[in-house]
Amino acid sequence: MFAPEDSQPVKPSKRPNSILWVEATAFSLLIVLSWLTEILRFPHLLYGEDFVPNWRRAVLRMIVILFIWFWVHDATRRLLKRLHYLEGFLHVCSWCRKVNNDGQWVEMEKFLSSKFSTKTSHGMCPHCLEKKKVEIAGHEKKILASSSMRQNPG
């Protein structure tokens, strides 16, 4: 969570859904092997068992593999969606308010001008303005109180 300034962020892959293609390839291979077991008589060739084609077993095997494939595919897709959502956050330092821009920590103003071609200016929101007015009024009262005590010692 807290990374040093010189640490490099993990770059997302160029094909963000490549894991889904790997899953699809692996499950497809399982289905093909399931059917090849029945078609090429692997148990007969490997173990010398009597060959009795059982197409129901092959169909059932394929249905189970498809069910697991769809469940895993959906879970992976949701996780990838969540990951991409979280990667989209703008990382801002809590102390100095610098922004992590491609591994470089830059001032917020520089980041905004480079990414959005906007100029920045400074101001105060109404809430902060009221807080500062109260703070300044409190300091003025203290100053007036201390100066009046100096003038009237007694």
LOLUM-623975 format. One record per residue: residue number from 1; x, z, y of N, C-alpha, C, O in turn. Coordinates in nm, 3 decimals, always signed. Atoms other than C-alpha are relative to their C-alpha. Layout:
REC | n | n_east | n_up | n_north | ca_east | ca_up | ca_north | c_east | c_up | c_north | o_east | o_up | o_north
REC | NUM | X | Z | Y | X | Z | Y | X | Z | Y | X | Z | Y $
...
REM end
This chain:
REC | n | n_east | n_up | n_north | ca_east | ca_up | ca_north | c_east | c_up | c_north | o_east | o_up | o_north
REC | 1 | +0.082 | +0.000 | -0.119 | +0.000 | +0.000 | +0.000 | +0.086 | +0.000 | +0.124 | +0.064 | -0.080 | +0.215 $
REC | 2 | -0.091 | -0.004 | -0.112 | +0.276 | +0.093 | +0.242 | +0.126 | -0.076 | -0.039 | +0.204 | -0.028 | -0.121 $
REC | 3 | -0.114 | +0.084 | +0.033 | +0.534 | -0.182 | +0.228 | +0.099 | +0.002 | +0.115 | +0.058 | +0.004 | +0.231 $
REC | 4 | -0.097 | +0.009 | -0.108 | +0.861 | -0.189 | +0.421 | -0.014 | -0.132 | +0.074 | -0.071 | -0.228 | +0.023 $
REC | 5 | +0.014 | +0.119 | -0.083 | +0.887 | -0.443 | +0.701 | +0.059 | -0.125 | -0.063 | +0.006 | -0.235 | -0.044 $
REC | 6 | -0.067 | +0.118 | +0.052 | +1.122 | -0.670 | +0.510 | -0.057 | -0.045 | -0.135 | -0.007 | -0.142 | -0.192 $
REC | 7 | +0.057 | +0.043 | +0.128 | +0.906 | -0.690 | +0.197 | -0.082 | -0.127 | +0.019 | -0.148 | -0.145 | +0.121 $
REC | 8 | +0.072 | +0.127 | -0.007 | +0.758 | -1.030 | +0.124 | -0.134 | +0.014 | -0.071 | -0.140 | +0.070 | -0.180 $
REC | 9 | +0.130 | -0.007 | +0.067 | +0.387 | -1.056 | +0.047 | -0.006 | -0.096 | -0.117 | +0.067 | -0.196 | -0.121 $
REC | 10 | +0.018 | +0.087 | +0.116 | +0.277 | -1.208 | -0.280 | -0.079 | -0.123 | +0.045 | -0.190 | -0.111 | +0.099 $
REC | 11 | +0.067 | +0.125 | -0.039 | +0.189 | -1.573 | -0.219 | -0.101 | -0.038 | -0.107 | -0.068 | -0.036 | -0.225 $
REC | 12 | +0.095 | +0.047 | +0.100 | -0.130 | -1.693 | -0.386 | +0.043 | -0.134 | -0.057 | +0.109 | -0.213 | +0.010 $
REC | 13 | -0.040 | +0.126 | +0.062 | -0.085 | -1.976 | -0.630 | -0.071 | -0.117 | +0.069 | -0.174 | -0.099 | +0.133 $
REC | 14 | +0.059 | +0.118 | -0.063 | -0.157 | -2.330 | -0.512 | -0.134 | -0.034 | -0.064 | -0.224 | -0.086 | +0.003 $
REC | 15 | +0.127 | +0.020 | +0.070 | -0.433 | -2.354 | -0.774 | -0.058 | +0.137 | -0.030 | -0.025 | +0.197 | -0.133 $
REC | 16 | +0.048 | -0.137 | +0.018 | -0.626 | -2.028 | -0.733 | -0.081 | +0.021 | -0.127 | -0.089 | +0.134 | -0.175 $
REC | 17 | +0.081 | -0.016 | +0.120 | -0.849 | -2.095 | -1.035 | +0.074 | -0.044 | -0.125 | +0.011 | -0.073 | -0.226 $
REC | 18 | -0.076 | +0.047 | +0.116 | -0.567 | -2.191 | -1.271 | -0.018 | +0.092 | -0.120 | -0.012 | +0.046 | -0.234 $
REC | 19 | +0.022 | -0.090 | +0.113 | -0.631 | -1.880 | -1.482 | -0.128 | -0.039 | -0.074 | -0.137 | -0.022 | -0.195 $
REC | 20 | +0.124 | +0.044 | +0.065 | -0.981 | -2.013 | -1.548 | +0.025 | -0.122 | -0.088 | -0.037 | -0.136 | -0.193 $
REC | 21 | -0.035 | +0.115 | +0.083 | -0.829 | -2.337 | -1.677 | +0.077 | +0.043 | -0.124 | +0.058 | -0.014 | -0.231 $
REC | 22 | -0.073 | -0.052 | +0.116 | -0.594 | -2.143 | -1.903 | -0.098 | +0.061 | -0.100 | -0.088 | +0.037 | -0.220 $
REC | 23 | +0.101 | -0.058 | +0.088 | -0.888 | -1.945 | -2.040 | -0.081 | -0.110 | -0.070 | -0.105 | -0.102 | -0.191 $
REC | 24 | +0.080 | +0.108 | +0.058 | -1.090 | -2.264 | -2.092 | +0.079 | -0.073 | -0.109 | +0.024 | -0.105 | -0.214 $
REC | 25 | -0.084 | +0.067 | +0.099 | -0.800 | -2.429 | -2.276 | +0.014 | +0.085 | -0.126 | +0.004 | +0.034 | -0.237 $
REC | 26 | -0.019 | -0.088 | +0.115 | -0.744 | -2.126 | -2.499 | -0.128 | +0.011 | -0.083 | -0.122 | +0.003 | -0.206 $
REC | 27 | +0.125 | -0.010 | +0.075 | -1.110 | -2.086 | -2.592 | -0.038 | -0.132 | -0.066 | -0.091 | -0.133 | -0.177 $
REC | 28 | +0.026 | +0.132 | +0.062 | -1.147 | -2.460 | -2.652 | +0.086 | -0.018 | -0.124 | +0.040 | -0.071 | -0.225 $
REC | 29 | -0.090 | +0.009 | +0.115 | -0.847 | -2.443 | -2.883 | -0.052 | +0.085 | -0.117 | -0.044 | +0.043 | -0.232 $
REC | 30 | +0.059 | -0.083 | +0.106 | -1.012 | -2.158 | -3.074 | -0.117 | -0.070 | -0.067 | -0.132 | -0.065 | -0.189 $
REC | 31 | +0.116 | +0.071 | +0.057 | -1.328 | -2.364 | -3.119 | +0.047 | -0.117 | -0.087 | -0.005 | -0.138 | -0.197 $
REC | 32 | -0.054 | +0.112 | +0.078 | -1.128 | -2.668 | -3.235 | +0.060 | +0.050 | -0.131 | +0.035 | -0.008 | -0.236 $
REC | 33 | -0.058 | -0.055 | +0.122 | -0.932 | -2.455 | -3.482 | -0.108 | +0.051 | -0.096 | -0.094 | +0.039 | -0.218 $
REC | 34 | +0.109 | -0.046 | +0.084 | -1.256 | -2.304 | -3.607 | -0.061 | -0.116 | -0.078 | -0.087 | -0.103 | -0.198 $
REC | 35 | +0.057 | +0.117 | +0.067 | -1.396 | -2.648 | -3.686 | +0.101 | -0.066 | -0.094 | +0.064 | -0.114 | -0.201 $
REC | 36 | -0.103 | +0.059 | +0.087 | -1.065 | -2.775 | -3.827 | +0.014 | +0.077 | -0.130 | +0.046 | +0.020 | -0.234 $
REC | 37 | -0.005 | -0.081 | +0.122 | -1.071 | -2.485 | -4.072 | -0.100 | -0.051 | -0.103 | -0.070 | -0.058 | -0.222 $
REC | 38 | +0.102 | +0.051 | +0.092 | -1.392 | -2.623 | -4.221 | +0.026 | -0.146 | -0.039 | +0.009 | -0.184 | -0.155 $
REC | 39 | -0.017 | +0.144 | +0.026 | -1.307 | -2.993 | -4.189 | +0.121 | -0.027 | -0.089 | +0.113 | -0.105 | -0.185 $
REC | 40 | -0.123 | +0.027 | +0.075 | -0.949 | -2.981 | -4.321 | +0.020 | +0.093 | -0.119 | +0.121 | +0.083 | -0.188 $
REC | 41 | -0.003 | -0.088 | +0.117 | -1.020 | -2.711 | -4.582 | +0.125 | +0.087 | -0.004 | +0.191 | +0.096 | -0.108 $
REC | 42 | -0.120 | -0.084 | -0.006 | -0.741 | -2.477 | -4.468 | +0.002 | +0.111 | -0.105 | +0.105 | +0.131 | -0.169 $
REC | 43 | -0.007 | -0.105 | +0.103 | -0.843 | -2.187 | -4.698 | +0.033 | -0.057 | -0.139 | +0.105 | +0.005 | -0.217 $
REC | 44 | -0.029 | +0.063 | +0.130 | -0.834 | -2.425 | -4.997 | +0.147 | -0.039 | -0.008 | +0.212 | -0.017 | -0.110 $
REC | 45 | -0.139 | +0.046 | +0.001 | -0.496 | -2.569 | -4.897 | +0.099 | +0.116 | +0.001 | +0.202 | +0.110 | -0.067 $
REC | 46 | -0.093 | -0.111 | -0.012 | -0.333 | -2.236 | -4.809 | -0.009 | +0.100 | -0.115 | +0.094 | +0.149 | -0.163 $
REC | 47 | +0.017 | -0.108 | +0.097 | -0.480 | -1.998 | -5.065 | -0.052 | -0.047 | -0.135 | -0.067 | +0.033 | -0.227 $
REC | 48 | +0.049 | +0.053 | +0.126 | -0.606 | -2.225 | -5.338 | -0.144 | +0.039 | -0.031 | -0.186 | +0.030 | -0.146 $
REC | 49 | +0.139 | -0.037 | +0.023 | -0.965 | -2.106 | -5.291 | -0.083 | -0.125 | -0.027 | -0.046 | -0.237 | +0.010 $
REC | 50 | +0.093 | +0.111 | +0.022 | -1.252 | -2.319 | -5.405 | -0.053 | -0.045 | +0.135 | -0.079 | +0.036 | +0.223 $
REC | 51 | +0.050 | +0.053 | -0.128 | -1.369 | -2.548 | -5.127 | -0.151 | -0.013 | -0.005 | -0.208 | -0.091 | -0.081 $
REC | 52 | +0.144 | +0.010 | -0.018 | -1.725 | -2.491 | -5.030 | -0.022 | -0.005 | +0.151 | -0.008 | +0.096 | +0.220 $
REC | 53 | +0.019 | +0.009 | -0.145 | -1.799 | -2.623 | -4.681 | -0.116 | +0.089 | +0.044 | -0.225 | +0.084 | -0.014 $
REC | 54 | +0.102 | -0.092 | -0.050 | -1.992 | -2.364 | -4.486 | -0.018 | -0.028 | +0.149 | +0.048 | +0.033 | +0.233 $
REC | 55 | +0.019 | +0.042 | -0.139 | -2.118 | -2.525 | -4.169 | -0.069 | +0.109 | +0.082 | -0.050 | +0.117 | +0.203 $
REC | 56 | +0.064 | -0.111 | -0.072 | -2.331 | -2.225 | -4.080 | +0.105 | +0.097 | +0.054 | +0.096 | +0.145 | +0.167 $
REC | 57 | -0.106 | -0.091 | -0.042 | -2.021 | -2.010 | -4.068 | +0.075 | -0.059 | +0.120 | +0.108 | +0.014 | +0.213 $
REC | 58 | -0.071 | +0.065 | -0.111 | -1.849 | -2.264 | -3.840 | -0.083 | +0.004 | +0.128 | -0.031 | +0.029 | +0.236 $
REC | 59 | +0.087 | -0.004 | -0.117 | -2.150 | -2.281 | -3.607 | -0.009 | +0.141 | +0.054 | -0.002 | +0.162 | +0.175 $
REC | 60 | +0.007 | -0.139 | -0.043 | -2.181 | -1.902 | -3.597 | +0.130 | +0.041 | +0.071 | +0.128 | +0.106 | +0.175 $
REC | 61 | -0.130 | -0.029 | -0.060 | -1.808 | -1.870 | -3.526 | +0.007 | -0.061 | +0.141 | +0.052 | +0.004 | +0.235 $
REC | 62 | -0.005 | +0.068 | -0.129 | -1.841 | -2.124 | -3.244 | -0.092 | +0.068 | +0.103 | -0.056 | +0.081 | +0.219 $
REC | 63 | +0.092 | -0.069 | -0.091 | -2.141 | -1.943 | -3.093 | +0.060 | +0.131 | +0.050 | +0.050 | +0.164 | +0.168 $
REC | 64 | -0.064 | -0.125 | -0.040 | -1.954 | -1.612 | -3.092 | +0.114 | -0.028 | +0.099 | +0.126 | +0.041 | +0.200 $
REC | 65 | -0.111 | +0.035 | -0.090 | -1.648 | -1.774 | -2.932 | -0.054 | -0.044 | +0.136 | +0.000 | -0.005 | +0.239 $
REC | 66 | +0.059 | +0.043 | -0.127 | -1.867 | -1.943 | -2.668 | -0.056 | +0.118 | +0.079 | -0.039 | +0.123 | +0.201 $
REC | 67 | +0.053 | -0.118 | -0.067 | -2.042 | -1.614 | -2.589 | +0.112 | +0.080 | +0.066 | +0.101 | +0.117 | +0.183 $
REC | 68 | -0.113 | -0.074 | -0.055 | -1.710 | -1.434 | -2.542 | +0.066 | -0.078 | +0.113 | +0.104 | -0.021 | +0.215 $
REC | 69 | -0.059 | +0.085 | -0.103 | -1.572 | -1.728 | -2.344 | -0.080 | +0.010 | +0.130 | -0.020 | +0.031 | +0.236 $
REC | 70 | +0.081 | -0.007 | -0.122 | -1.864 | -1.725 | -2.097 | +0.008 | +0.137 | +0.065 | +0.011 | +0.149 | +0.188 $
REC | 71 | -0.011 | -0.135 | -0.054 | -1.843 | -1.348 | -2.060 | +0.135 | +0.020 | +0.070 | +0.139 | +0.072 | +0.182 $
REC | 72 | -0.134 | -0.013 | -0.060 | -1.466 | -1.356 | -1.995 | +0.012 | -0.088 | +0.124 | +0.069 | -0.046 | +0.225 $
REC | 73 | -0.005 | +0.092 | -0.113 | -1.502 | -1.658 | -1.763 | -0.072 | +0.061 | +0.122 | -0.019 | +0.057 | +0.233 $
REC | 74 | +0.076 | -0.060 | -0.110 | -1.768 | -1.482 | -1.553 | +0.074 | +0.120 | +0.059 | +0.083 | +0.134 | +0.181 $
REC | 75 | -0.074 | -0.117 | -0.050 | -1.566 | -1.159 | -1.530 | +0.124 | -0.042 | +0.078 | +0.153 | +0.015 | +0.183 $
REC | 76 | -0.120 | +0.048 | -0.069 | -1.249 | -1.347 | -1.433 | -0.035 | -0.065 | +0.133 | +0.034 | -0.044 | +0.233 $
REC | 77 | +0.042 | +0.066 | -0.124 | -1.433 | -1.557 | -1.175 | -0.037 | +0.104 | +0.106 | +0.000 | +0.089 | +0.222 $
REC | 78 | +0.037 | -0.105 | -0.096 | -1.580 | -1.243 | -1.013 | +0.123 | +0.075 | +0.050 | +0.132 | +0.108 | +0.168 $
REC | 79 | -0.124 | -0.068 | -0.042 | -1.237 | -1.074 | -1.010 | +0.080 | -0.087 | +0.097 | +0.134 | -0.037 | +0.195 $
REC | 80 | -0.072 | +0.090 | -0.090 | -1.077 | -1.381 | -0.851 | -0.068 | -0.007 | +0.137 | +0.000 | -0.010 | +0.240 $
REC | 81 | +0.074 | +0.002 | -0.127 | -1.350 | -1.392 | -0.587 | +0.030 | +0.125 | +0.080 | +0.053 | +0.118 | +0.201 $
REC | 82 | -0.031 | -0.128 | -0.067 | -1.289 | -1.025 | -0.505 | +0.144 | +0.000 | +0.049 | +0.171 | +0.046 | +0.160 $
REC | 83 | -0.140 | +0.005 | -0.040 | -0.913 | -1.080 | -0.496 | +0.020 | -0.087 | +0.122 | +0.091 | -0.048 | +0.215 $
REC | 84 | -0.012 | +0.088 | -0.116 | -0.943 | -1.373 | -0.256 | -0.062 | +0.062 | +0.123 | -0.011 | +0.043 | +0.234 $
REC | 85 | +0.062 | -0.071 | -0.112 | -1.175 | -1.165 | -0.038 | +0.098 | +0.103 | +0.057 | +0.116 | +0.112 | +0.178 $
REC | 86 | -0.093 | -0.103 | -0.046 | -0.921 | -0.882 | -0.024 | +0.126 | -0.059 | +0.061 | +0.183 | -0.002 | +0.154 $
REC | 87 | -0.117 | +0.065 | -0.056 | -0.632 | -1.121 | +0.042 | -0.027 | -0.054 | +0.140 | +0.067 | -0.079 | +0.217 $
REC | 88 | +0.035 | +0.053 | -0.131 | -0.822 | -1.247 | +0.346 | +0.007 | +0.101 | +0.112 | -0.012 | +0.065 | +0.228 $
REC | 89 | -0.007 | -0.101 | -0.104 | -0.781 | -0.919 | +0.531 | +0.125 | -0.018 | +0.085 | +0.229 | -0.061 | +0.036 $
REC | 90 | -0.112 | +0.004 | -0.092 | -0.555 | -0.908 | +0.834 | +0.068 | +0.136 | -0.005 | +0.005 | +0.238 | +0.021 $
REC | 91 | -0.074 | -0.125 | +0.009 | -0.284 | -0.644 | +0.786 | +0.054 | +0.037 | +0.137 | +0.135 | -0.036 | +0.195 $
REC | 92 | -0.042 | -0.049 | -0.131 | -0.232 | -0.443 | +1.105 | +0.065 | +0.135 | -0.020 | +0.010 | +0.222 | -0.089 $
REC | 93 | -0.070 | -0.128 | +0.008 | +0.019 | -0.160 | +1.138 | -0.084 | +0.105 | +0.073 | -0.129 | +0.083 | +0.185 $
REC | 94 | +0.082 | -0.107 | -0.057 | -0.166 | +0.166 | +1.204 | +0.066 | +0.066 | +0.121 | -0.003 | +0.126 | +0.203 $
REC | 95 | -0.071 | -0.068 | -0.106 | +0.101 | +0.289 | +1.442 | +0.026 | -0.091 | +0.120 | -0.007 | -0.056 | +0.233 $
REC | 96 | -0.040 | +0.085 | -0.114 | +0.227 | -0.002 | +1.652 | -0.093 | -0.118 | +0.021 | -0.076 | -0.193 | +0.118 $
REC | 97 | +0.100 | +0.107 | -0.008 | -0.064 | -0.247 | +1.592 | +0.061 | -0.140 | -0.015 | +0.000 | -0.238 | +0.028 $
REC | 98 | -0.054 | +0.132 | +0.029 | +0.169 | -0.530 | +1.488 | -0.075 | -0.058 | -0.119 | -0.129 | +0.016 | -0.202 $
REC | 99 | +0.075 | +0.070 | +0.103 | +0.016 | -0.791 | +1.258 | +0.097 | -0.068 | -0.096 | +0.196 | -0.126 | -0.054 $
REC | 100 | -0.082 | +0.066 | +0.101 | +0.165 | -0.917 | +0.931 | -0.043 | -0.147 | -0.006 | -0.153 | -0.178 | -0.051 $
REC | 101 | +0.027 | +0.144 | -0.004 | +0.183 | -1.295 | +0.973 | +0.104 | -0.071 | -0.086 | +0.216 | -0.095 | -0.041 $
REC | 102 | -0.090 | +0.068 | +0.094 | +0.340 | -1.467 | +0.670 | +0.130 | +0.076 | -0.020 | +0.238 | +0.017 | -0.020 $
REC | 103 | -0.117 | -0.082 | +0.026 | +0.577 | -1.177 | +0.607 | +0.072 | +0.049 | +0.124 | +0.165 | +0.129 | +0.113 $
REC | 104 | -0.061 | -0.042 | -0.126 | +0.672 | -1.131 | +0.972 | -0.098 | +0.091 | +0.075 | -0.217 | +0.060 | +0.084 $
REC | 105 | +0.085 | -0.090 | -0.078 | +0.539 | -0.839 | +1.177 | +0.015 | -0.037 | +0.147 | +0.122 | -0.021 | +0.205 $
REC | 106 | -0.001 | +0.046 | -0.139 | +0.446 | -0.970 | +1.522 | -0.107 | +0.076 | +0.079 | -0.201 | +0.131 | +0.022 $
REC | 107 | +0.097 | -0.066 | -0.085 | +0.259 | -0.828 | +1.820 | -0.135 | -0.069 | -0.014 | -0.143 | -0.189 | -0.040 $
REC | 108 | +0.136 | +0.052 | +0.012 | -0.117 | -0.872 | +1.813 | -0.022 | -0.119 | +0.094 | -0.083 | -0.218 | +0.055 $
REC | 109 | +0.019 | +0.107 | -0.098 | -0.109 | -1.089 | +2.127 | +0.067 | -0.129 | -0.045 | +0.011 | -0.237 | -0.032 $
REC | 110 | -0.073 | +0.118 | +0.048 | +0.153 | -1.323 | +1.981 | -0.072 | -0.063 | -0.119 | -0.080 | -0.185 | -0.130 $
REC | 111 | +0.073 | +0.050 | +0.116 | -0.043 | -1.352 | +1.657 | -0.125 | -0.077 | +0.044 | -0.150 | -0.188 | -0.004 $
REC | 112 | +0.122 | +0.065 | -0.044 | -0.368 | -1.435 | +1.836 | +0.028 | -0.132 | +0.069 | -0.044 | -0.230 | +0.051 $
REC | 113 | -0.030 | +0.125 | -0.070 | -0.204 | -1.695 | +2.056 | +0.053 | -0.107 | -0.096 | +0.029 | -0.226 | -0.074 $
REC | 114 | -0.054 | +0.100 | +0.093 | -0.026 | -1.862 | +1.760 | -0.107 | -0.051 | -0.096 | -0.105 | -0.169 | -0.132 $
REC | 115 | +0.101 | +0.040 | +0.099 | -0.326 | -1.868 | +1.523 | -0.123 | -0.064 | +0.062 | -0.183 | -0.154 | +0.004 $
REC | 116 | +0.128 | +0.042 | -0.056 | -0.615 | -1.927 | +1.759 | +0.012 | -0.068 | +0.135 | -0.089 | -0.103 | +0.196 $
REC | 117 | -0.024 | +0.064 | -0.130 | -0.458 | -2.077 | +2.072 | -0.082 | +0.067 | +0.110 | -0.142 | +0.001 | +0.195 $
REC | 118 | +0.071 | -0.074 | -0.103 | -0.613 | -1.804 | +2.281 | +0.099 | +0.082 | +0.081 | +0.200 | +0.129 | +0.029 $
REC | 119 | -0.081 | -0.087 | -0.085 | -0.463 | -1.618 | +2.574 | -0.063 | +0.138 | -0.003 | -0.185 | +0.152 | -0.016 $
REC | 120 | +0.052 | -0.136 | +0.004 | -0.495 | -1.244 | +2.578 | +0.021 | +0.067 | +0.135 | +0.112 | +0.032 | +0.210 $
REC | 121 | -0.009 | -0.080 | -0.121 | -0.548 | -1.002 | +2.862 | -0.036 | +0.142 | -0.040 | -0.095 | +0.164 | -0.146 $
REC | 122 | +0.027 | -0.139 | +0.032 | -0.576 | -0.628 | +2.872 | -0.114 | +0.053 | +0.084 | -0.134 | +0.009 | +0.197 $
REC | 123 | +0.110 | -0.063 | -0.070 | -0.873 | -0.421 | +2.973 | -0.039 | +0.126 | -0.074 | +0.031 | +0.169 | -0.165 $
REC | 124 | +0.048 | -0.122 | +0.066 | -1.071 | -0.114 | +2.874 | -0.147 | -0.020 | -0.037 | -0.225 | -0.076 | +0.039 $
REC | 125 | +0.141 | +0.002 | +0.039 | -1.393 | -0.089 | +2.681 | -0.071 | +0.113 | +0.076 | -0.005 | +0.207 | +0.120 $
REC | 126 | +0.073 | -0.103 | -0.075 | -1.667 | +0.120 | +2.847 | +0.019 | +0.141 | -0.055 | +0.026 | +0.237 | +0.022 $
REC | 127 | -0.019 | -0.132 | +0.060 | -1.621 | +0.408 | +2.601 | +0.135 | +0.060 | +0.041 | +0.141 | +0.176 | +0.083 $
REC | 128 | -0.133 | -0.049 | -0.037 | -1.246 | +0.440 | +2.667 | +0.009 | +0.026 | +0.151 | +0.074 | +0.121 | +0.193 $
REC | 129 | +0.000 | -0.019 | -0.145 | -1.304 | +0.401 | +3.043 | -0.062 | +0.134 | +0.036 | -0.010 | +0.206 | +0.121 $
REC | 130 | +0.064 | -0.129 | -0.026 | -1.542 | +0.699 | +3.041 | +0.090 | +0.116 | -0.043 | +0.101 | +0.216 | +0.028 $
REC | 131 | -0.092 | -0.105 | +0.047 | -1.296 | +0.906 | +2.836 | +0.114 | +0.020 | +0.099 | +0.150 | +0.134 | +0.130 $
REC | 132 | -0.111 | -0.009 | -0.095 | -1.014 | +0.826 | +3.081 | -0.046 | +0.060 | +0.133 | +0.027 | +0.137 | +0.195 $
REC | 133 | +0.053 | -0.058 | -0.124 | -1.235 | +0.909 | +3.383 | -0.012 | +0.151 | -0.012 | +0.025 | +0.225 | +0.079 $
REC | 134 | +0.013 | -0.144 | +0.024 | -1.312 | +1.250 | +3.233 | +0.137 | +0.065 | -0.004 | +0.158 | +0.172 | +0.053 $
REC | 135 | -0.136 | -0.053 | +0.010 | -0.945 | +1.304 | +3.151 | +0.066 | +0.008 | +0.138 | +0.128 | +0.109 | +0.171 $
REC | 136 | -0.059 | +0.002 | -0.135 | -0.834 | +1.205 | +3.504 | -0.067 | +0.107 | +0.086 | +0.001 | +0.176 | +0.161 $
REC | 137 | +0.070 | -0.102 | -0.078 | -1.103 | +1.427 | +3.659 | +0.049 | +0.139 | -0.038 | +0.064 | +0.225 | +0.049 $
REC | 138 | -0.053 | -0.129 | +0.045 | -0.977 | +1.719 | +3.449 | +0.138 | +0.027 | +0.056 | +0.167 | +0.139 | +0.097 $
REC | 139 | -0.135 | -0.016 | -0.056 | -0.618 | +1.660 | +3.563 | -0.008 | +0.026 | +0.151 | +0.067 | +0.108 | +0.204 $
REC | 140 | +0.015 | -0.020 | -0.145 | -0.730 | +1.636 | +3.927 | -0.044 | +0.141 | +0.031 | +0.004 | +0.201 | +0.127 $
REC | 141 | +0.046 | -0.138 | -0.021 | -0.912 | +1.970 | +3.899 | +0.114 | +0.098 | -0.019 | +0.128 | +0.194 | +0.056 $
REC | 142 | -0.114 | -0.088 | +0.024 | -0.600 | +2.132 | +3.753 | +0.097 | -0.006 | +0.117 | +0.148 | +0.098 | +0.161 $
REC | 143 | -0.094 | +0.016 | -0.112 | -0.384 | +1.989 | +4.033 | -0.056 | +0.069 | +0.124 | +0.016 | +0.140 | +0.194 $
REC | 144 | +0.061 | -0.065 | -0.117 | -0.629 | +2.102 | +4.302 | +0.001 | +0.151 | -0.014 | +0.026 | +0.223 | +0.082 $
REC | 145 | +0.001 | -0.144 | +0.023 | -0.656 | +2.445 | +4.144 | +0.139 | +0.059 | +0.018 | +0.154 | +0.165 | +0.078 $
REC | 146 | -0.136 | -0.054 | -0.013 | -0.279 | +2.490 | +4.124 | +0.049 | -0.010 | +0.144 | +0.122 | +0.079 | +0.189 $
REC | 147 | -0.044 | +0.011 | -0.140 | -0.223 | +2.364 | +4.482 | -0.073 | +0.101 | +0.088 | -0.014 | +0.151 | +0.184 $
REC | 148 | +0.071 | -0.099 | -0.080 | -0.493 | +2.594 | +4.620 | +0.052 | +0.140 | -0.028 | +0.050 | +0.226 | +0.059 $
REC | 149 | -0.058 | -0.132 | +0.032 | -0.336 | +2.889 | +4.439 | +0.133 | +0.018 | +0.072 | +0.167 | +0.129 | +0.111 $
REC | 150 | -0.127 | -0.010 | -0.072 | -0.002 | +2.809 | +4.602 | -0.024 | +0.027 | +0.147 | +0.052 | +0.100 | +0.211 $
REC | 151 | +0.028 | -0.018 | -0.143 | -0.159 | +2.793 | +4.946 | -0.060 | +0.137 | +0.028 | -0.033 | +0.195 | +0.134 $
REC | 152 | +0.062 | -0.131 | -0.019 | -0.359 | +3.114 | +4.904 | +0.048 | +0.096 | -0.108 | -0.027 | +0.125 | -0.202 $
REC | 153 | -0.048 | -0.090 | +0.103 | -0.142 | +3.349 | +4.703 | -0.061 | +0.137 | +0.014 | +0.000 | +0.220 | +0.082 $
REC | 154 | +0.042 | -0.136 | -0.016 | -0.342 | +3.651 | +4.685 | -0.132 | +0.031 | -0.030 | -0.173 | +0.147 | -0.017 $
REM end
